[in-house]
Amino acid sequence: MASFDPDRIRTAERVVVFSGAGVSKESGLDTFRGAGGLWERMRPEELATPQAFRRDPGKVWRWYGWRWDTAAKAEPNPAHLALVEWESLFPELLVITQNVDGLHRRAGTRSLLEVHGTLLRARCERCGRTRDMGEALAESREEPPACSCGGRFRPAVVWFGENLDEAVLSRAYEEAASCELFVSVGTSSTVYPAAGLIEVAHRAGACFIEVNPEPTPFSDLADLRLAAPAGEAIPKLTEEIRRWRQPS
Ligand code: APR
């Protein structure tokens, strides 16, 4: 681990926060991997692939209905809320999230890229029209509702084996390659192409902070590692940043 210099925080202008499921854990939402993770109890190939949707659309639709319910009941936690303040602490901040739960947006983060889509929208698999997911579920909980074009609605998330939105991904890579501070929070950093953002930022010389109670494949690259829950670590880090960036 490189030695951490707060001066790099004091002078940083362009900042990227890269978040994963762990940032929503303290809001009561499960992560995917690790103890108690969704993929420890359920099979992604039966729930989160285009093949699964073709095979059994009702099963997939019902599962995403359940996920929509849990996300709707959840509240942003102190990590989500503190990150909103970063928009005024740094001239240019972008939150790049792998999460589809909408909690960053609900907390008030405006500069946001949702690289894996969102649970809050449904999209027609044929014509691409989107609509509010809550409305689509109100229409049908058991099977995906039909679109006027004859297609079916599906959750507007990126499934395994599907490509991310090209414009969203290339923007994410551009920002990672040109930021001075890159903070990854609550991600196992194992799912590509999103996890590649860490390498790009590090290779471009950004100061890299990792927030995760568990080590990840990139922990050794971190200039600062905070091995604590995001709900504790991010508010504390925010206080430090406020202090470091205070005009001397
Ligand atoms: N605070 C911070 N990090 C936490 C917390 C917490 N309170 N609790 C758990 N973590 C960490 C875990 O140690 C783990 O490294 O969050 C990470 C969650 O990792 P994953 O479950 O793999 O989630 P994520 O990295 O977001 O997954 C990436 O995989 O399943 C797909 O599309 C899905 O976007 C998702 C992608």
Residues whose N, C-alpha, C, O or C-beta is under 5 A from the ligand:
A	BS01	APR	G20 A21 G22 V23 K25 E26 T31 F32 R33 Q98 N99 H116 V158 G186 T187 S188 S189 V191 V211 N212 P213 E214 A228 P229 A230
